[in-house]
């Protein structure tokens, strides 16, 4: 049984327990859901239907690409349904033999007008649209990586580490002088090594712009790596999965304020990484770092981190808000990113990717604060 089939079996089991006869998952412009790639391998732009009798029907926009990448019990081109999702849904229900009156679950983020249209066009079925449900089950499944996903993460982490080393060398040599040069270099080197592209737009912020959590624009033609603090945040995609790391380049002369920021970020990173273990509520992890910064009369204006996978930000959450109920489990992959920012001194952030194991944590990437 393939990894895709094993993942679909998890959803079929959930459907049986919930009395759901058909589930529709959509990945299209304006309604993106990477769960389709997780369940079939299809890179995107498709509808996926899962039936209670454990059959899958994929309706891709590009049938030729789907025949190469996707695994499903049946493929039907989206064009056969005039590229209308509700028409495809009705046809899928008929093709998969879903009995009239059965419960059909559509995406939980469906707009109310579209939900009403769906109810009207499929009046013979009980249309379900709600928070939680299968979308929560998919989130839980994607949060804990299987062996296939972990193997991919080892590959993308290796590539990321190679590029980190190249970056440090080229910047020290003065061969990469601007934010744009750094950003384009990462993309090019990643693609040379088989990467699909970037997990998100690279953030390269030199000393004059590093005070922002996410600099805007994300990179410019300004100097990178000059005196002060420069932040570089990037992720490479390999096999659909993205890494996510942040380097800080600290170049002399540095002020006392900048040295304090560097020291505290390194302490926060060491504290958080030492705490990672199965069974730990992620809220406690975030609270520990916030407490460290708070004791020094500073605060971090963003979450401590997040899960990564087919998207740069996915479950589990690593923030200190009361609604965060995530608990670390073996197989979760986290991006841990303590950071501090000041309009005068600039910003300092350190981010690496960790695999949660039975024994604790394995750091996958080699990001660090680099002194120039």
C-alpha positions as CSV (number, residue, x, y, z in Angstrom):
1,X,0.0,0.0,0.0
2,X,1.4,3.4,-1.0
3,X,1.8,6.3,1.4
4,X,-1.0,8.1,-0.4
5,X,-3.4,5.2,0.1
6,X,-2.4,4.9,3.8
7,X,-3.3,8.6,4.2
8,X,-6.6,8.2,2.4
9,X,-7.4,5.2,4.6
10,X,-7.2,7.4,7.7
11,X,-9.8,9.7,6.1
12,X,-12.0,6.8,5.1
13,X,-11.9,5.6,8.7
14,X,-12.9,9.0,9.9
15,X,-15.8,9.2,7.4
16,X,-17.1,5.8,8.6
17,X,-17.2,7.1,12.2
18,X,-18.9,10.3,11.2
19,X,-21.5,8.8,8.8
20,X,-20.2,10.8,5.9
21,X,-20.7,9.3,2.4
22,X,-18.7,11.7,0.3
23,X,-16.0,14.3,1.0
24,X,-15.0,17.0,-1.5
25,X,-11.6,18.7,-1.2
26,X,-10.8,21.6,-3.5
27,X,-7.4,23.1,-4.5
28,X,-8.1,25.9,-6.9
29,X,-7.4,29.6,-7.4
30,X,-8.8,31.3,-4.3
31,X,-9.5,28.1,-2.5
32,X,-6.2,26.4,-2.0
33,X,-5.9,23.2,0.0
34,X,-2.6,21.3,0.0
35,X,-4.4,18.2,1.4
36,X,-4.9,17.1,-2.2
37,X,-1.2,16.7,-2.7
38,X,-0.9,14.9,0.7
39,X,-3.6,12.5,-0.3
40,X,-2.7,11.9,-4.0
41,X,0.6,13.5,-5.0
42,X,-1.2,15.9,-7.4
43,X,0.7,19.2,-7.2
44,X,-2.5,21.3,-7.3
45,X,-5.4,22.7,-9.2
46,X,-7.8,19.8,-8.7
47,X,-10.9,18.5,-7.0
48,X,-10.7,15.3,-4.9
49,X,-13.7,13.2,-3.9
50,X,-13.4,10.4,-1.3
51,X,-16.3,8.0,-0.9
52,X,-17.4,6.0,2.1
53,X,-16.7,2.7,0.2
54,X,-13.0,3.8,0.1
55,X,-12.7,5.0,-3.5
56,X,-11.0,8.2,-4.7
57,X,-11.9,10.3,-7.7
58,X,-9.5,13.1,-8.8
59,X,-10.7,15.8,-11.1
60,X,-7.6,17.8,-12.2
61,X,-7.4,20.9,-14.3
62,X,-4.4,19.5,-16.2
63,X,-5.0,15.8,-16.8
64,X,-1.6,15.3,-18.4
65,X,0.2,16.4,-15.3
66,X,-2.1,14.3,-13.1
67,X,-1.3,11.2,-15.1
68,X,2.4,11.8,-14.2
69,X,2.1,12.8,-10.5
70,X,-1.2,11.7,-9.1
71,X,-2.4,8.5,-7.5
72,X,-6.2,8.0,-7.3
73,X,-8.6,5.3,-8.2
74,X,-10.0,7.4,-11.1
75,X,-9.1,10.5,-13.0
76,X,-11.5,12.7,-14.9
77,X,-10.5,16.0,-16.6
78,X,-12.1,19.1,-15.0
79,X,-13.1,20.3,-18.5
80,X,-15.7,17.5,-18.6
81,X,-17.7,19.4,-16.0
82,X,-17.2,22.9,-17.6
83,X,-14.8,23.6,-14.8
84,X,-17.7,24.0,-12.4
85,X,-17.1,22.4,-9.0
86,X,-20.7,21.8,-8.1
87,X,-21.3,20.1,-11.5
88,X,-18.3,18.0,-10.7
89,X,-19.6,17.2,-7.2
90,X,-23.0,16.1,-8.6
91,X,-21.3,13.9,-11.2
92,X,-18.9,12.4,-8.6
93,X,-21.8,11.5,-6.3
94,X,-23.5,9.7,-9.2
95,X,-20.3,8.0,-10.4
96,X,-19.4,6.8,-7.0
97,X,-22.9,5.6,-6.3
98,X,-23.6,7.8,-3.3
99,X,-27.2,7.0,-2.2
100,X,-29.7,9.9,-2.2
101,X,-30.1,11.5,1.2
102,X,-26.5,10.7,2.2
103,X,-24.3,13.2,3.9
104,X,-21.8,15.0,1.7
105,X,-19.2,17.2,3.3
106,X,-17.9,20.2,1.4
107,X,-14.9,22.5,2.4
108,X,-15.4,24.2,5.7
109,X,-14.3,27.6,4.3
110,X,-17.0,27.6,1.6
111,X,-18.8,30.9,1.5
112,X,-22.4,31.1,2.6
113,X,-23.8,32.0,-0.8
114,X,-21.9,29.1,-2.4
115,X,-23.1,26.8,0.3
116,X,-26.7,27.8,-0.5
117,X,-26.1,27.2,-4.2
118,X,-24.7,23.8,-3.4
119,X,-27.7,22.9,-1.3
120,X,-30.0,24.0,-4.1
121,X,-28.1,22.1,-6.9
122,X,-27.7,18.9,-4.8
123,X,-31.1,19.0,-3.1
124,X,-31.2,15.1,-3.0
125,X,-28.3,15.1,-0.5
126,X,-27.6,16.3,3.0
127,X,-24.9,18.9,2.4
128,X,-22.6,19.5,5.4
129,X,-20.3,22.5,5.7
130,X,-18.8,23.2,9.2
131,X,-15.8,24.1,11.1
132,X,-13.6,21.2,12.2
133,X,-14.7,17.9,10.8
134,X,-12.6,16.4,8.0
135,X,-10.5,19.6,7.8
136,X,-9.4,19.1,11.4
137,X,-8.7,15.4,10.7
138,X,-6.5,16.4,7.7
139,X,-4.7,19.0,9.8
140,X,-3.9,16.4,12.5
141,X,-2.8,13.9,9.9
142,X,-0.5,16.4,8.2
143,X,1.0,17.6,11.5
144,X,2.6,14.2,12.2
145,X,4.9,13.2,9.3
146,X,5.2,9.6,8.1
147,X,8.4,7.9,7.1
148,X,8.1,9.0,3.5
149,X,7.7,12.7,4.5
150,X,10.6,12.5,7.0
151,X,12.8,11.1,4.2
152,X,11.9,14.0,2.0
153,X,12.7,16.4,4.9
154,X,16.1,15.0,5.3
155,X,16.8,15.7,1.6
156,X,15.4,19.3,1.6
157,X,17.3,20.0,4.9
158,X,20.6,18.7,3.3
159,X,20.1,21.0,0.4
160,X,19.2,23.9,2.7
161,X,22.4,23.3,4.7
162,X,24.5,23.2,1.6
163,X,23.1,26.6,0.5
164,X,23.6,28.1,4.0
165,X,27.3,27.2,3.8
166,X,27.5,28.7,0.3
167,X,25.8,31.8,1.3
168,X,28.2,32.4,4.2
169,X,31.2,31.8,1.9
170,X,29.9,34.1,-0.9
171,X,28.9,36.9,1.5
172,X,32.3,36.8,3.3
173,X,34.0,37.0,-0.1
174,X,31.9,40.0,-1.1
175,X,30.4,38.1,-4.0
176,X,26.8,38.7,-2.8
177,X,26.4,42.3,-1.9
178,X,22.7,43.2,-2.2
179,X,19.5,41.7,-0.9
180,X,18.4,40.8,-4.4
181,X,21.6,39.1,-5.2
182,X,21.2,36.9,-2.1
183,X,17.6,36.1,-2.8
184,X,18.2,35.1,-6.5
185,X,21.3,33.1,-5.6
186,X,19.2,30.9,-3.2
187,X,16.5,30.2,-5.7
188,X,19.1,29.3,-8.5
189,X,21.2,27.1,-6.3
190,X,18.1,25.3,-4.9
191,X,16.8,24.6,-8.4
192,X,20.2,23.2,-9.5
193,X,19.8,20.7,-6.7
194,X,16.3,19.5,-7.7
195,X,14.1,21.9,-5.7
196,X,10.8,22.9,-7.1
197,X,11.3,26.5,-5.9
198,X,10.9,28.6,-2.8
199,X,8.5,27.8,0.0
200,X,7.7,31.5,0.3
201,X,9.2,34.7,-1.0
202,X,12.7,35.1,0.5
203,X,13.1,37.8,3.0
204,X,16.5,39.4,2.7
205,X,16.7,42.6,4.9
206,X,20.0,44.4,5.3
207,X,20.9,46.5,8.3
208,X,18.6,49.4,7.4
209,X,15.5,47.2,7.1
210,X,16.0,44.3,9.5
211,X,13.9,45.9,12.2
212,X,10.8,44.5,10.5
213,X,9.5,41.0,11.4
214,X,8.9,40.5,7.6
215,X,10.6,43.3,5.7
216,X,8.6,45.0,3.0
217,X,9.4,44.7,0.2
218,X,10.8,41.3,1.0
219,X,14.1,42.2,-0.7
220,X,15.5,45.2,-2.6
221,X,18.7,46.4,-4.2
222,X,20.0,47.6,-0.9
223,X,23.2,46.4,0.8
224,X,23.1,43.1,2.6
225,X,25.6,42.0,5.3
226,X,27.0,45.4,6.0
227,X,27.7,46.9,9.5
228,X,24.9,46.0,11.8
229,X,22.3,43.2,11.7
230,X,20.9,41.6,8.5
231,X,18.1,39.0,8.4
232,X,17.7,36.3,5.8
233,X,14.6,34.1,6.0
234,X,14.0,31.5,3.3
235,X,12.6,28.0,2.6
236,X,13.3,25.6,-0.3
237,X,10.7,23.2,-1.6
238,X,11.7,19.6,-2.5
239,X,9.1,16.9,-3.2
240,X,6.4,19.4,-2.2
241,X,7.8,20.0,1.3
242,X,9.4,23.3,2.4
243,X,12.2,24.0,4.8
244,X,12.1,27.3,6.7
245,X,15.2,28.8,8.2
246,X,16.4,32.3,9.3
247,X,20.0,33.4,9.4
248,X,21.2,36.7,11.0
249,X,24.4,38.2,9.8
250,X,26.1,40.4,12.4
251,X,28.8,42.7,11.0
252,X,31.0,44.9,13.1
253,X,30.7,47.5,14.5
254,X,27.8,46.3,16.7
255,X,26.2,48.4,19.4
256,X,25.6,47.2,23.0
257,X,21.9,47.0,22.1
258,X,22.6,44.7,19.2
259,X,24.9,42.5,21.2
260,X,22.2,42.2,23.8
261,X,19.7,41.2,21.2
262,X,22.0,38.5,19.7
263,X,22.8,37.1,23.2
264,X,19.1,36.9,24.2
265,X,18.0,35.3,20.9
266,X,20.7,32.7,21.2
267,X,19.6,32.0,24.8
268,X,16.0,31.8,23.8
269,X,16.8,29.4,21.0
270,X,18.9,27.2,23.3
271,X,16.1,27.1,25.9
272,X,13.4,26.3,23.4
273,X,15.4,23.6,21.6
274,X,16.3,21.9,24.9
275,X,12.6,21.7,25.9
276,X,11.3,19.9,22.8
277,X,10.0,16.5,23.7
278,X,7.0,14.3,23.0
279,X,4.0,15.2,25.2
280,X,5.0,18.8,25.8
281,X,2.2,21.3,25.2
282,X,3.5,23.7,22.6
283,X,2.0,26.6,24.6
284,X,4.5,25.9,27.4
285,X,7.4,26.1,24.9
286,X,6.2,29.6,23.8
287,X,5.6,30.7,27.4
288,X,9.1,29.8,28.4
289,X,10.7,31.9,25.7
290,X,8.3,34.8,26.3
291,X,9.3,34.6,30.0
292,X,13.0,34.8,29.1
293,X,12.5,37.9,27.0
294,X,10.1,39.5,29.5
295,X,12.6,39.1,32.3
296,X,15.0,41.3,30.2
297,X,12.2,43.8,29.6
298,X,11.9,42.8,26.0
299,X,9.1,41.0,24.0
300,X,8.9,38.9,20.9
301,X,6.1,40.3,18.6
302,X,5.3,36.9,16.9
303,X,4.8,33.3,17.8
304,X,7.8,31.1,18.7
305,X,7.3,29.0,15.7
306,X,5.0,26.7,13.7
307,X,4.8,23.4,12.0
308,X,6.0,23.0,8.5
309,X,5.2,20.6,5.6
310,X,3.5,21.1,2.3
311,X,3.0,24.7,3.5
312,X,5.4,27.0,5.3
313,X,3.0,27.5,8.1
314,X,0.8,24.5,9.3
315,X,0.1,22.6,12.4
316,X,1.1,22.4,15.2
317,X,0.9,26.0,16.4
318,X,3.7,27.3,18.7
319,X,2.2,30.3,20.4
320,X,1.1,31.2,23.9
321,X,-2.5,32.0,23.3
322,X,-5.1,30.2,25.5
323,X,-6.7,28.4,22.5
324,X,-3.5,26.6,21.6
325,X,-4.1,23.0,22.7
326,X,-1.4,21.4,20.5
327,X,0.9,18.8,22.2
328,X,4.2,17.6,20.6
329,X,4.2,14.2,19.1
330,X,7.0,12.1,17.4
331,X,7.0,12.9,13.7
332,X,6.1,16.5,14.0
333,X,8.4,18.9,12.2
334,X,8.7,22.4,13.7
335,X,10.3,25.7,12.7
336,X,11.6,27.3,15.9
337,X,12.3,31.1,15.4
338,X,12.9,33.3,18.4
339,X,13.5,36.9,17.4
340,X,13.8,40.5,18.6
341,X,13.4,43.7,16.6
342,X,14.2,47.4,17.3
343,X,13.7,50.4,15.0
344,X,17.2,51.6,16.0
345,X,19.3,48.5,16.4
346,X,17.6,46.4,13.7
347,X,16.4,42.8,14.0
348,X,17.9,39.4,15.1
349,X,16.2,36.1,14.5
350,X,17.4,32.5,14.5
351,X,15.3,29.7,13.0
352,X,15.9,26.0,12.4
353,X,13.7,23.0,11.6
354,X,13.4,20.2,14.2
355,X,12.0,16.7,14.0
356,X,10.3,15.6,17.2
357,X,11.4,12.1,18.2
358,X,10.7,9.6,21.0
359,X,13.9,10.7,22.6
360,X,13.5,14.5,22.2
361,X,14.4,16.4,19.1
362,X,16.6,16.2,16.0
363,X,17.7,19.5,14.5
364,X,17.5,19.1,10.7
365,X,19.0,22.5,9.6
366,X,22.1,24.4,10.4
367,X,21.0,28.0,10.6
368,X,22.8,30.3,13.0
369,X,23.9,33.8,13.8
370,X,26.9,34.5,11.6
371,X,29.4,37.1,12.7
372,X,31.1,38.8,9.8
